[in-house]
Structures are given as C-alpha cells and as structure tokens.
Amino acid sequence: MQHALADESGRLVIELHRALSEIDTARWHAGAADAARLKLRAIEVKVAHLTSLTWPEKTAALRAKLADAGAALAERLPGEDITAANARARWIAFRKSMTPSYEALQTTLRQLEIHVPSLRPTNHRRSFFHVLSAVSCIGILWAVPEPAWAIAIAIPFLIWAWTMEIGRRCSERWNEIIMKWFAPVAHPHEYRRVNSATWYLTAIFALSLTQAPLPCAVGLAVLGVGDPVAGFIGRRWGRLRLLHGRTLEGTLAFFGSATLAGVVTAYAFLPTIGLGAAVAVATAGALVGALAELFSLRVDDNLSIPLSASGAAALAAWAVGVL
C-alpha cells in the first residue's frame, strides 16, 4: 500500500511537471490558457482523491506535501475572468508561485527513492553563464603551458565551492546569502541541494587529473553549448516527450550543437587533427553527452555530462590515433 501510494504520487507529480512546463516564458501563448487550466484542474481533482485515501504513517509527509500542492492549485490557478492584457503575466506568476510546492514534493519523493525531474524555468542569464564558463575553462586549458597546471588552477576553485556548500548546510543565513548571490543564474531546486556550479567545478577537477587536454576540452564544450541549446529548444519547441522532462527536439538540438562545438574545439587544440578525426571525436562526445543529459536524474548533469562526454571523446581520439 505504501509503495503503491508513493508510486502513484510520483506519476501525478510528473503530470504536474509537464503541465507547469507548458507555462514557460519561452513557449507560452494566449491560446494555451484553456488547455492549461483543464490539465491543472484535472490534476487538482486527482490530488484531492489521492490525499483522501488512508495513508501509512511512513508516507504522511508525502501526503501533506500533496495536500499543500492541491490547495495551492485550487487557490492560485488563474480563472477564466482574467483579461487578455494581463493573462501572460498572471500565468507566469502562477507557475512561479507553484515552484516551492513542486520542489517540496520532489524532495519528499527523493527520500522515498522516487525521482522526478526538477522544474527548470527558462533562464537566459544562466544559459549565457553556462557558455561563458565553458569558454573560459577551455581557454585556460588551451593557454596553460603544461596540462598539470590545470590541476593547480582547479584545486582552489574546488575547495572554495565545497567550502561554500558546507557553509550552506551549517548556516541557514549563509545559505540565504549564497543563494541570493546566485539567484540570477540558480534554479529553484538548488536552494536545498548542491549547486550545479559545485558539481561543474568537481567535474573540471576530475578532468584535470587525466592531463588529456583534447578530450577534456571537448567534454566541456559539449556541456557548455549542448546543455543550454537543448534547454532553449526543448522548452520553446519541444513536443515529443522522452524521459525526465526532456524532449526529442531538445535532445537532437543538444547533439547537433555539441557536435559542432566539439569539432571547433578539437581543431583549436589540435589543428592537424583532420576533419574526419575531429568529427569522430566530437560526435562521440556529443552522443554520449546527450545520453547523459537524457538519463541523468539522480546525478547532476553538470557532473555527468562533461565526465561521460570526455570519456567518449578520449576513446574516439584513441581509436582514430590522435591520443
């Protein structure tokens, strides 16, 4: 009974994720209001039914979070009386107001070993920061006279990042200060979890230990370009749902843009590589990176994508004789 209710809650939360994902600044249009309202009201009814059942004591916290989400839906869902002039602002504000309830549900489900995708709104500043970080790291890797220098550069950043994380766990005030500082580029779910930047710096340190600049740079390019492009295309035009909130359109955009970025990066690090070898290395990194982005749910993709993409790029580079 306990697992059945938890599993049903997980499916319902995924349904809520899909409905709220449609209410995004990148894809919202006036004609979407009626369909969104119908979906969300149907979810509200399902939540009310599920929370009316008898729940085991161990899942009481989940039931409470579901009830809170249902109450928030009932209270905040925009009605049919809103004017066309302020409809977009009202719907976007509604989604933002639902984010804490959704993230609370996600956190509670994770404690029951049920994993659902995070609710990630379009954030162009985060995307720009993503690309800028990758370009900066690749530039440093290209400029250092010896690969070992990258380790020395990465260590202070790694220590700083994890010191910040420990401080966030020890002090709620410190957590609020850090998250306020990162607010323009942070996702809501990072308030209570390890920041994506920390995982990114951890990946950079791990890659620096390999002292293999070419595949490391390709892996960083795959993440830095592929991830934001996938997010933008998927949120704006994505229709064919795959796994964990991802779409076919977003995944294809990831692969295509990451391959192009990988080819450019390969030539920058090894001008004599040749087109065939560059495409092979970039394609391997982009393909595995796209799969990591698609399947990463328990592991942050800022860690899984660069590590897996760099590993695939290294194997491809070895296979074509450039490593």
Rosetta silent file (secondary structure, phi, psi, omega in degrees, C-alpha in Angstrom):
SEQUENCE: MQHALADESGRLVIELHRALSEIDTARWHAGAADAARLKLRAIEVKVAHLTSLTWPEKTAALRAKLADAGAALAERLPGEDITAANARARWIAFRKSMTPSYEALQTTLRQLEIHVPSLRPTNHRRSFFHVLSAVSCIGILWAVPEPAWAIAIAIPFLIWAWTMEIGRRCSERWNEIIMKWFAPVAHPHEYRRVNSATWYLTAIFALSLTQAPLPCAVGLAVLGVGDPVAGFIGRRWGRLRLLHGRTLEGTLAFFGSATLAGVVTAYAFLPTIGLGAAVAVATAGALVGALAELFSLRVDDNLSIPLSASGAAALAAWAVGVL
SCORE:     score description
SCORE:     0.000 S_00000001
   1 L     0.000  -45.232 -178.946    0.000    0.000    0.000 S_00000001
   2 H   -59.573  -48.880 -177.773    2.783    2.395    0.973 S_00000001
   3 H   -68.393  -35.817 -179.940    4.727    1.861   -2.254 S_00000001
   4 H   -63.461  -44.160  179.259    1.588    1.980   -4.387 S_00000001
   5 H   -66.525  -40.188  179.122    0.595    5.377   -2.991 S_00000001
   6 H   -65.711  -43.526  178.603    4.129    6.704   -3.357 S_00000001
   7 H   -62.887  -42.776  178.219    4.382    5.454   -6.953 S_00000001
   8 H   -63.775  -37.363  176.557    1.014    6.965   -7.813 S_00000001
   9 H   -63.355  -41.622  178.342    2.163   10.235   -6.260 S_00000001
  10 H   -60.202  -43.798  178.953    5.292   10.138   -8.416 S_00000001
  11 H   -64.610  -37.833  179.967    3.253    9.700  -11.583 S_00000001
  12 H   -68.983  -37.535  178.364    0.967   12.544  -10.544 S_00000001
  13 H   -67.789  -37.166  175.184    3.917   14.834   -9.831 S_00000001
  14 H   -63.256  -39.371  176.178    5.357   14.060  -13.279 S_00000001
  15 H   -62.487  -40.511  177.097    1.976   15.002  -14.739 S_00000001
  16 H   -65.274  -39.558  177.912    2.133   18.251  -12.777 S_00000001
  17 H   -58.990  -45.114 -179.738    5.669   18.832  -14.063 S_00000001
  18 H   -63.798  -41.290 -179.679    4.501   18.518  -17.655 S_00000001
  19 H   -66.035  -44.144 -179.507    1.599   20.894  -17.093 S_00000001
  20 H   -70.649  -30.229  178.644    3.748   23.522  -15.379 S_00000001
  21 H   -64.589  -27.852  177.380    6.479   23.155  -18.014 S_00000001
  22 L   -69.154  -22.348 -178.645    3.983   24.343  -20.616 S_00000001
  23 L   -95.216   71.684 -176.744    3.662   27.605  -18.666 S_00000001
  24 L  -127.159  146.226 -178.122    7.105   28.910  -19.545 S_00000001
  25 L   -58.948  -26.050 -177.123    8.134   32.292  -20.905 S_00000001
  26 L   -77.361  -20.758 -173.795    9.747   30.577  -23.895 S_00000001
  27 L  -132.623   -4.090 -175.976    6.598   28.858  -25.142 S_00000001
  28 L   -70.030  138.737  174.488    3.536   30.448  -23.540 S_00000001
  29 L  -142.976  161.931 -172.181    0.891   31.942  -25.848 S_00000001
  30 H   -58.001  -35.907 -176.821   -2.608   33.286  -25.310 S_00000001
  31 H   -73.693   -5.287 -176.981   -4.324   30.231  -26.769 S_00000001
  32 H   -86.533   -9.788 -172.055   -2.701   27.904  -24.229 S_00000001
  33 H   -62.428  -47.896 -175.992   -4.678   29.164  -21.238 S_00000001
  34 H   -63.043  -44.831 -179.883   -7.787   26.994  -21.599 S_00000001
  35 H   -64.275  -41.521  179.537   -5.836   23.770  -22.143 S_00000001
  36 H   -63.659  -40.931 -179.475   -3.518   24.533  -19.222 S_00000001
  37 H   -64.244  -42.145  179.277   -6.456   25.268  -16.941 S_00000001
  38 H   -63.220  -44.923  179.519   -8.172   21.991  -17.849 S_00000001
  39 H   -61.228  -45.482 -175.913   -4.998   19.961  -17.233 S_00000001
  40 H   -71.099  -34.340  175.835   -4.310   21.598  -13.901 S_00000001
  41 H   -67.642  -36.619  176.868   -7.886   21.256  -12.696 S_00000001
  42 H   -64.501  -39.981  177.141   -7.770   17.561  -13.585 S_00000001
  43 H   -65.267  -39.575  177.908   -4.556   17.232  -11.579 S_00000001
  44 H   -59.460  -41.443  178.568   -6.193   19.068   -8.682 S_00000001
  45 H   -64.978  -42.308  179.884   -9.040   16.529   -8.691 S_00000001
  46 H   -64.723  -40.039  178.187   -6.568   13.623   -8.744 S_00000001
  47 H   -63.261  -43.678  179.653   -4.610   15.130   -5.864 S_00000001
  48 H   -61.251  -41.276  179.124   -7.795   15.567   -3.837 S_00000001
  49 H   -66.794  -45.055 -176.606   -8.764   11.941   -4.444 S_00000001
  50 H   -64.718  -40.620 -178.550   -5.310   10.587   -3.628 S_00000001
  51 H   -76.552  -12.727  177.410   -4.996   12.560   -0.397 S_00000001
  52 H   -80.930  -12.730  179.723   -8.461   11.454    0.701 S_00000001
  53 L   -76.480  166.737  177.189   -7.248    7.846    0.930 S_00000001
  54 L   -83.462  122.183 -176.551   -5.820    6.277    4.070 S_00000001
  55 L  -107.255  143.918  172.984   -2.035    6.629    4.032 S_00000001
  56 L   -63.481  155.148 -176.908    0.536    4.671    6.071 S_00000001
  57 H   -60.545  -33.762 -176.944    2.291    6.701    8.734 S_00000001
  58 H   -66.082  -22.158 -179.126    5.633    6.487    6.904 S_00000001
  59 H  -109.077   17.779 -179.533    4.224    8.423    3.944 S_00000001
  60 H   -62.156  -36.007 -179.835    2.336   11.025    5.968 S_00000001
  61 H   -64.508  -39.891  178.566    4.862   13.702    4.977 S_00000001
  62 H   -65.330  -42.301  178.528    4.268   12.994    1.284 S_00000001
  63 H   -60.293  -40.927  179.739    0.525   13.163    1.764 S_00000001
  64 H   -64.006  -41.006  178.926    0.907   16.542    3.488 S_00000001
  65 H   -66.950  -38.782  176.456    3.015   17.904    0.621 S_00000001
  66 H   -62.960  -43.578  179.387    0.469   16.650   -1.910 S_00000001
  67 H   -62.028  -40.121  177.959   -2.335   18.277    0.047 S_00000001
  68 H   -63.145  -42.527  179.449   -0.391   21.550    0.132 S_00000001
  69 H   -64.896  -41.128  177.930    0.152   21.391   -3.637 S_00000001
  70 H   -62.586  -41.453  178.295   -3.531   20.664   -4.208 S_00000001
  71 H   -65.346  -38.639  178.551   -4.531   23.604   -2.023 S_00000001
  72 H   -65.336  -40.497  176.733   -2.104   25.857   -3.879 S_00000001
  73 H   -60.320  -48.121 -177.780   -3.585   24.766   -7.211 S_00000001
  74 H   -62.789  -36.636 -174.870   -7.114   25.457   -6.029 S_00000001
  75 H   -81.752  -36.411 -168.169   -6.196   28.848   -4.602 S_00000001
  76 H  -106.117  -13.206 -177.014   -3.838   30.221   -7.263 S_00000001
  77 L   -58.282  123.559 -179.825   -4.978   28.780  -10.599 S_00000001
  78 L   -59.268  135.453 -179.753   -5.908   31.751  -12.828 S_00000001
  79 L   -83.927  179.461 -178.354   -9.621   31.898  -13.541 S_00000001
  80 L   -80.030   -6.124 -175.867  -11.403   32.486  -16.802 S_00000001
  81 L   -89.694   -1.256 -179.304  -12.169   36.089  -15.865 S_00000001
  82 L   -72.324  148.430 -177.507   -8.627   37.434  -16.318 S_00000001
  83 L   -81.582  157.899  179.760   -8.146   39.884  -19.176 S_00000001
  84 H   -62.607  -30.125 -176.331   -6.040   39.183  -22.258 S_00000001
  85 H   -65.466  -36.159 -177.526   -3.782   42.100  -21.355 S_00000001
  86 H  -113.462   10.748 -177.282   -2.534   40.554  -18.118 S_00000001
  87 H   -61.646  -46.863 -177.781   -3.106   36.848  -18.847 S_00000001
  88 H   -60.035  -47.674 -179.070    0.540   36.075  -19.661 S_00000001
  89 H   -62.432  -39.344 -179.608    1.840   37.790  -16.531 S_00000001
  90 H   -65.733  -42.031 -178.537   -0.773   36.056  -14.359 S_00000001
  91 H   -70.125  -41.186  178.154    0.043   32.589  -15.710 S_00000001
  92 H   -65.251  -38.955  176.883    3.810   33.047  -15.414 S_00000001
  93 H   -65.191  -36.239  177.399    3.327   34.339  -11.859 S_00000001
  94 H   -62.217  -47.045  179.279    1.161   31.294  -11.122 S_00000001
  95 H   -59.544  -44.520 -179.822    3.891   28.916  -12.253 S_00000001
  96 H   -60.886  -38.656 -179.421    6.450   30.754  -10.133 S_00000001
  97 H   -69.877  -24.318  179.893    4.150   30.544   -7.109 S_00000001
  98 H   -84.964  -14.421 -175.772    3.771   26.773   -7.614 S_00000001
  99 H   -58.727  -46.376  178.716    7.517   26.133   -7.758 S_00000001
 100 H   -59.033  -39.945  178.882    8.062   25.843   -3.954 S_00000001
 101 H   -64.843  -41.425  179.607    5.208   23.316   -3.671 S_00000001
 102 H   -65.434  -46.322 -178.604    6.594   21.292   -6.566 S_00000001
 103 H   -64.008  -34.239  176.641   10.150   21.312   -5.212 S_00000001
 104 H   -64.859  -40.494  176.202    8.873   20.239   -1.782 S_00000001
 105 H   -63.705  -43.992 -179.383    7.121   17.289   -3.424 S_00000001
 106 H   -60.656  -44.647 -179.842   10.244   16.398   -5.372 S_00000001
 107 H   -62.326  -43.020 -179.904   12.398   16.447   -2.238 S_00000001
 108 H   -65.996  -39.658  178.360    9.939   14.271   -0.303 S_00000001
 109 H   -66.216  -36.708  178.101    9.711   11.774   -3.164 S_00000001
 110 H   -60.241  -35.639  178.723   13.517   11.561   -3.349 S_00000001
 111 H   -66.632  -21.332  177.562   13.522   10.443    0.280 S_00000001
 112 L  -100.450   14.778  179.156   11.276    7.561   -0.800 S_00000001
 113 L    63.446   31.169  173.621   13.633    6.688   -3.686 S_00000001
 114 L  -116.925  118.047 -172.465   11.206    8.069   -6.281 S_00000001
 115 L  -108.366  126.227  177.960   12.912   10.520   -8.603 S_00000001
 116 L  -124.327  155.246 -176.453   11.042   13.116  -10.642 S_00000001
 117 L   -68.443  152.718  174.678   12.527   15.927  -12.778 S_00000001
 118 L   -74.454  156.401  177.553   13.207   19.386  -11.399 S_00000001
 119 L   -93.321  105.671 -173.704   11.091   22.281  -12.580 S_00000001
 120 L  -113.436  109.462  178.993   13.526   24.428  -14.546 S_00000001
 121 L   -77.044  160.139  174.285   12.258   27.715  -15.997 S_00000001
 122 L   -61.334  130.031 -178.936   13.856   29.420  -18.983 S_00000001
 123 L  -142.565   95.897 -176.073   16.792   31.488  -17.714 S_00000001
 124 H   -67.084  -31.361  177.487   18.805   33.220  -20.433 S_00000001
 125 H   -65.953  -38.557  177.297   21.305   34.601  -17.935 S_00000001
 126 H   -64.987  -41.891  179.454   22.029   31.076  -16.724 S_00000001
 127 H   -61.784  -44.054  178.387   22.479   29.896  -20.321 S_00000001
 128 H   -62.696  -42.626  178.732   24.910   32.741  -21.037 S_00000001
 129 H   -62.185  -38.137  178.511   26.794   31.956  -17.821 S_00000001
 130 H   -59.001  -51.444 -178.477   26.911   28.292  -18.878 S_00000001
 131 H   -65.150  -44.755 -178.851   28.530   29.117  -22.224 S_00000001
 132 H   -61.396  -40.434  178.936   30.868   31.719  -20.726 S_00000001
 133 H   -62.683  -44.383 -179.604   32.068   29.275  -18.059 S_00000001
 134 H   -64.403  -45.719  179.960   32.818   26.605  -20.642 S_00000001
 135 H   -61.930  -41.045  179.778   34.644   29.014  -22.951 S_00000001
 136 H   -63.641  -45.587 -179.322   36.686   30.361  -20.026 S_00000001
 137 H   -66.426  -40.882  177.903   37.688   26.895  -18.818 S_00000001
 138 H   -64.580  -39.998  178.489   38.536   25.733  -22.331 S_00000001
 139 H   -62.354  -41.814  177.666   40.581   28.905  -22.834 S_00000001
 140 H   -64.055  -43.784 -179.996   42.554   28.281  -19.651 S_00000001
 141 H   -62.289  -36.398  179.333   43.144   24.664  -20.647 S_00000001
 142 H   -71.941  -34.148 -172.365   44.369   25.813  -24.069 S_00000001
 143 H   -84.768  -26.329 -175.636   46.638   28.519  -22.626 S_00000001
 144 L   -65.317  140.940 -178.066   48.453   26.626  -19.849 S_00000001
 145 L   -68.555  -28.962  179.125   51.962   25.528  -20.850 S_00000001
 146 L  -135.818  143.071  179.447   51.544   22.084  -19.287 S_00000001
 147 L   -56.138  -30.548 -178.702   48.368   20.037  -18.560 S_00000001
 148 H   -63.141  -23.701  178.954   49.460   19.675  -14.917 S_00000001
 149 H   -62.920  -31.335 -178.465   48.905   23.398  -14.462 S_00000001
 150 H   -61.683  -33.600  178.414   45.178   22.793  -14.854 S_00000001
 151 H   -64.452  -46.323 -179.016   45.202   20.726  -11.654 S_00000001
 152 H   -62.832  -34.266  179.331   46.800   23.556   -9.689 S_00000001
 153 H   -74.606  -37.290 -175.485   44.235   26.012  -11.060 S_00000001
 154 H   -73.057  -33.698 -174.301   41.260   23.717  -10.404 S_00000001
 155 H   -57.866  -49.440 -179.834   42.100   22.853   -6.780 S_00000001
 156 H   -60.207  -39.053  178.560   41.429   26.312   -5.234 S_00000001
 157 H   -65.759  -38.843  178.573   38.103   26.576   -7.053 S_00000001
 158 H   -63.892  -45.810  179.413   37.137   23.079   -5.896 S_00000001
 159 H   -62.471  -43.725  179.450   37.997   23.884   -2.276 S_00000001
 160 H   -60.249  -45.764 -176.496   36.104   27.183   -2.466 S_00000001
 161 H   -62.581  -47.765 -177.192   32.994   25.534   -3.927 S_00000001
 162 H   -74.192  -26.053  172.598   32.741   22.754   -1.370 S_00000001
 163 H   -64.625  -41.175  176.351   33.542   25.151    1.477 S_00000001
 164 H   -61.528  -42.010 -179.559   30.541   27.192    0.349 S_00000001
 165 H   -64.092  -43.478  178.592   28.401   24.041    0.283 S_00000001
 166 H   -63.499  -41.477  178.035   29.439   23.024    3.797 S_00000001
 167 H   -61.706  -37.680  178.293   28.749   26.550    4.998 S_00000001
 168 H   -63.822  -35.734 -179.766   25.275   26.428    3.458 S_00000001
 169 H   -74.231  -29.497 -176.162   24.498   23.248    5.397 S_00000001
 170 H   -86.244  -22.713 -175.058   25.773   24.681    8.674 S_00000001
 171 L  -139.676  118.017  176.930   24.056   28.064    8.473 S_00000001
 172 H   -63.802  -37.241  178.410   20.625   28.866    7.075 S_00000001
 173 H   -62.760  -42.681  178.907   21.600   32.538    6.960 S_00000001
 174 H   -64.664  -39.165  177.417   24.699   31.712    4.921 S_00000001
 175 H   -60.658  -43.421  179.535   22.588   29.615    2.571 S_00000001
 176 H   -63.693  -39.799  179.582   20.243   32.556    2.023 S_00000001
 177 H   -65.136  -47.404 -178.761   23.163   34.888    1.304 S_00000001
 178 H   -62.626  -46.161 -177.323   24.783   32.485   -1.171 S_00000001
 179 H   -69.788  -29.695  174.532   21.533   31.712   -2.980 S_00000001
 180 H   -67.424  -37.179  178.468   20.648   35.404   -3.161 S_00000001
 181 H   -65.903  -41.947 -178.424   24.043   35.990   -4.744 S_00000001
 182 H   -89.132    1.415 -173.790   23.496   33.188   -7.257 S_00000001
 183 L   -50.174  -41.123 -178.162   19.783   33.963   -7.742 S_00000001
 184 L   -62.921  -23.837 -176.419   20.127   35.306  -11.324 S_00000001
 185 L  -121.945    1.711 -176.827   21.618   32.009  -12.541 S_00000001
 186 L   -93.463  150.044  172.241   20.380   29.431   -9.992 S_00000001
 187 L   -89.087  152.442 -178.530   17.471   27.034  -10.360 S_00000001
 188 H   -55.922  -37.722 -175.209   14.896   26.880   -7.524 S_00000001
 189 H   -68.902  -15.534 -178.657   15.761   23.282   -6.619 S_00000001
 190 H   -76.258   -9.029 -179.589   19.371   24.264   -5.861 S_00000001
 191 H   -61.588  -34.897 -178.031   18.274   26.110   -2.728 S_00000001
 192 L  -113.732    6.199 -178.918   18.276   22.824   -0.787 S_00000001
 193 L  -129.210  169.575  178.872   20.677   20.807   -2.923 S_00000001
 194 L   -60.439  131.500 -178.497   24.287   21.026   -4.039 S_00000001
 195 L   -63.968  143.868 -179.920   24.638   23.880   -6.503 S_00000001
 196 H   -60.208  -32.911  178.860   25.243   22.922  -10.123 S_00000001
 197 H   -62.780  -34.646  177.930   28.346   25.137  -10.175 S_00000001
 198 H   -65.653  -44.019  177.145   29.863   22.976   -7.437 S_00000001
 199 H   -64.243  -36.959  179.216   29.294   19.834   -9.480 S_00000001
 200 H   -63.414  -45.741  178.931   30.735   21.592  -12.532 S_00000001
 201 H   -66.639  -32.744  175.450   33.918   22.536  -10.667 S_00000001
 202 H   -64.684  -42.212  177.763   34.151   18.983   -9.334 S_00000001
 203 H   -63.609  -41.544  179.746   33.966   17.667  -12.893 S_00000001
 204 H   -61.878  -42.722  178.320   36.643   20.127  -14.021 S_00000001
 205 H   -62.502  -45.805 -180.000   38.969   18.972  -11.255 S_00000001
 206 H   -60.513  -40.996  179.546   38.387   15.308  -12.128 S_00000001
 207 H   -67.392  -36.012 -179.266   39.077   16.021  -15.798 S_00000001
 208 H   -63.227  -28.181 -179.902   42.257   17.932  -14.975 S_00000001
 209 H   -66.694  -24.384 -179.496   43.650   14.807  -13.314 S_00000001
 210 H   -73.373  -23.049 -177.558   43.615   12.986  -16.658 S_00000001
 211 L    51.630   40.679  177.206   46.048   15.532  -18.148 S_00000001
 212 L  -123.405   86.843 -171.402   44.456   14.935  -21.564 S_00000001
 213 H   -57.814  -42.907 -174.730   43.561   18.423  -22.855 S_00000001
 214 H   -60.371  -59.076 -179.878   41.816   17.452  -26.104 S_00000001
 215 H   -64.724  -32.465  177.914   39.077   15.130  -24.763 S_00000001
 216 H   -63.450  -44.996 -179.655   38.669   17.275  -21.640 S_00000001
 217 H   -64.967  -39.312  177.991   38.077   20.382  -23.731 S_00000001
 218 H   -63.118  -42.473  178.452   35.621   18.547  -25.976 S_00000001
 219 H   -61.145  -40.592  178.088   33.692   17.365  -22.916 S_00000001
 220 H   -68.033  -36.835  177.931   33.474   20.916  -21.573 S_00000001
 221 H   -66.459  -38.780  178.528   32.355   22.199  -24.982 S_00000001
 222 H   -59.845  -46.664  178.794   29.653   19.527  -25.143 S_00000001
 223 H   -68.949  -47.909 -172.808   28.233   20.647  -21.801 S_00000001
 224 H   -63.320  -32.312 -179.530   28.762   24.371  -22.304 S_00000001
 225 H  -101.876  -47.635 -174.400   26.992   24.535  -25.661 S_00000001
 226 H   -62.832  -42.375 -175.773   24.770   21.460  -25.828 S_00000001
 227 H   -64.997  -51.045  178.721   23.007   21.866  -22.489 S_00000001
 228 H   -66.350  -34.820  177.718   21.748   25.469  -22.898 S_00000001
 229 H   -65.344  -43.354  178.238   20.802   24.894  -26.544 S_00000001
 230 H   -60.991  -42.446  179.634   18.845   21.773  -25.579 S_00000001
 231 H   -62.604  -43.941 -178.559   17.084   23.678  -22.811 S_00000001
 232 H   -66.602  -49.206 -178.626   16.098   26.547  -25.095 S_00000001
 233 H   -66.150  -43.577 -177.900   14.906   24.379  -27.990 S_00000001
 234 H   -63.222  -42.845 -179.064   13.190   21.868  -25.729 S_00000001
 235 H   -72.185  -34.261 -175.276   11.248   24.452  -23.739 S_00000001
 236 H   -84.331  -43.779 -174.392   10.252   26.524  -26.755 S_00000001
 237 H  -121.629   -2.730 -177.327    9.513   23.894  -29.398 S_00000001
 238 L   -65.007  128.335  179.168    9.728   20.536  -27.639 S_00000001
 239 L  -127.572  -35.346 -176.829    6.631   18.387  -28.153 S_00000001
 240 L   -89.394  104.775 -175.626    7.772   14.762  -28.202 S_00000001
 241 E   -74.483  138.353  175.496    8.416   13.805  -24.578 S_00000001
 242 L  -111.897 -108.135 -177.626   11.207   11.377  -23.759 S_00000001
 243 L  -119.652  149.101  168.022   12.488   10.868  -20.195 S_00000001
 244 L    54.212   38.267  177.909   12.748   13.055  -17.094 S_00000001
 245 L    82.836   -1.232  179.307   11.141   16.108  -18.676 S_00000001
 246 L   -83.234  160.115  178.006   13.387   16.005  -21.749 S_00000001
 247 E  -124.326  159.357  177.817   12.095   16.190  -25.323 S_00000001
 248 H   -62.084  -41.591 -178.943   13.248   14.677  -28.607 S_00000001
 249 H   -62.376  -42.330  178.971   13.686   18.144  -30.090 S_00000001
 250 H   -66.292  -40.516  179.794   15.862   19.251  -27.188 S_00000001
 251 H   -66.019  -41.704  177.252   17.985   16.102  -27.291 S_00000001
 252 H   -65.002  -38.448  177.530   18.575   16.431  -31.046 S_00000001
 253 H   -64.350  -38.956  176.096   19.473   20.093  -30.564 S_00000001
 254 H   -58.750  -52.359 -176.039   21.939   19.044  -27.866 S_00000001
 255 H   -60.389  -47.031 -177.360   23.587   16.509  -30.145 S_00000001
 256 H   -64.822  -48.987 -178.071   23.828   18.824  -33.152 S_00000001
 257 H   -68.797  -37.407  179.654   25.130   21.891  -31.332 S_00000001
 258 H   -68.392  -36.690  176.834   27.510   19.868  -29.149 S_00000001
 259 H   -62.101  -46.948  179.071   28.956   18.108  -32.197 S_00000001
 260 H   -61.017  -45.276  178.911   29.656   21.441  -33.884 S_00000001
 261 H   -63.274  -37.369  179.204   31.206   22.852  -30.714 S_00000001
 262 H   -66.353  -39.011  178.114   33.287   19.706  -30.330 S_00000001
 263 H   -63.403  -47.320  179.158   34.663   19.943  -33.878 S_00000001
 264 H   -60.198  -43.152 -179.713   35.676   23.586  -33.372 S_00000001
 265 H   -65.660  -41.283  179.509   37.298   22.731  -30.041 S_00000001
 266 H   -60.877  -42.214  178.102   39.168   19.752  -31.484 S_00000001
 267 H   -67.170  -34.723  179.784   40.683   21.933  -34.205 S_00000001
 268 H   -65.035  -36.462 -177.697   41.627   24.589  -31.641 S_00000001
 269 H   -89.380  -24.137 -179.667   43.596   22.066  -29.587 S_00000001
 270 L  -145.017   82.017 -175.083   44.988   20.034  -32.472 S_00000001
 271 L   -56.828  -23.180 -178.076   44.992   21.999  -35.759 S_00000001
 272 L   -93.406   12.227 -172.010   46.396   18.998  -37.645 S_00000001
 273 L   -64.414  -33.465 -176.242   43.676   16.618  -36.499 S_00000001
 274 L    88.787  146.845 -174.292   41.854   16.405  -39.831 S_00000001
 275 H   -63.084  -43.791 -177.621   38.132   16.735  -40.431 S_00000001
 276 H   -60.986  -45.835  179.972   37.307   13.028  -40.152 S_00000001
 277 H   -67.183  -39.853  179.452   39.069   12.594  -36.821 S_00000001
 278 H   -62.718  -43.030  179.072   37.619   15.842  -35.459 S_00000001
 279 H   -65.258  -40.008 -179.970   34.095   14.781  -36.383 S_00000001
 280 H   -62.579  -46.823 -179.451   34.641   11.332  -34.845 S_00000001
 281 H   -64.857  -45.277 -177.983   35.876   12.762  -31.540 S_00000001
 282 H   -67.452  -41.635 -178.927   33.167   15.435  -31.412 S_00000001
 283 H   -64.493  -42.021  178.638   30.365   13.075  -32.403 S_00000001
 284 H   -61.123  -46.632  179.624   31.349   10.524  -29.766 S_00000001
 285 H   -64.210  -42.142 -178.510   31.430   13.179  -27.064 S_00000001
 286 H   -67.455  -40.738 -178.800   28.169   14.771  -28.197 S_00000001
 287 H   -64.896  -49.584 -179.588   26.308   11.463  -28.460 S_00000001
 288 H   -67.915  -36.296  176.597   27.320   10.208  -25.031 S_00000001
 289 H   -63.169  -40.623  178.206   26.796   13.680  -23.568 S_00000001
 290 H   -64.476  -39.501  177.697   23.269   13.801  -24.993 S_00000001
 291 H   -66.869  -39.430  177.701   22.516   10.393  -23.496 S_00000001
 292 H   -63.608  -40.222  178.589   23.913   11.509  -20.133 S_00000001
 293 H   -65.392  -35.750 -178.662   21.713   14.623  -20.265 S_00000001
 294 H   -71.761  -40.977 -173.087   18.707   12.478  -21.110 S_00000001
 295 H   -97.682  -10.730 -179.030   19.211    9.871  -18.396 S_00000001
 296 L   -69.886  115.253  176.387   20.771   11.998  -15.623 S_00000001
 297 L  -131.463  -48.032  178.856   18.241   12.245  -12.829 S_00000001
 298 L   -81.691  -27.352 -179.591   19.974   11.163   -9.653 S_00000001
 299 L  -107.616  133.878  179.607   23.320   12.655  -10.736 S_00000001
 300 L   -61.284  134.103 -175.877   23.592   16.349  -11.640 S_00000001
 301 H   -71.077  -14.518  174.216   24.191   16.691  -15.372 S_00000001
 302 H   -73.081  -12.957  172.379   26.904   19.294  -14.767 S_00000001
 303 H  -100.347  -47.001 -173.680   28.918   16.380  -13.396 S_00000001
 304 H   -70.834  -38.459 -175.735   27.713   13.506  -15.564 S_00000001
 305 H   -67.291  -53.979 -178.357   27.839   15.223  -18.965 S_00000001
 306 H   -63.339  -36.182  179.735   31.444   16.506  -19.002 S_00000001
 307 H   -67.814  -47.062 -178.350   32.823   13.303  -17.478 S_00000001
 308 H   -70.278  -40.694 -179.977   30.954   10.959  -19.817 S_00000001
 309 H   -65.717  -40.606  178.234   31.449   13.139  -22.901 S_00000001
 310 H   -65.959  -39.156  177.242   35.176   13.488  -22.220 S_00000001
 311 H   -62.246  -44.084  178.940   35.488    9.745  -21.712 S_00000001
 312 H   -66.180  -40.622  178.588   33.760    9.040  -25.019 S_00000001
 313 H   -63.642  -37.823  178.768   35.856   11.678  -26.788 S_00000001
 314 H   -64.837  -43.295  177.918   39.028   10.117  -25.356 S_00000001
 315 H   -62.713  -41.977  179.333   38.063    6.660  -26.628 S_00000001
 316 H   -66.386  -40.691  178.951   37.276    8.082  -30.063 S_00000001
 317 H   -63.316  -39.689  176.820   40.535   10.049  -30.114 S_00000001
 318 H   -65.630  -40.253 -178.030   42.448    6.895  -29.227 S_00000001
 319 H   -65.114  -34.129 -178.537   40.589    4.931  -31.920 S_00000001
 320 L   -96.553    4.744  172.467   41.494    7.421  -34.663 S_00000001
 321 L    80.227   27.899  178.591   45.073    7.771  -33.444 S_00000001
 322 L  -114.498   11.819  178.157   45.125   11.323  -32.105 S_00000001
 323 L  -133.846    0.000    0.000   45.514   10.461  -28.414 S_00000001
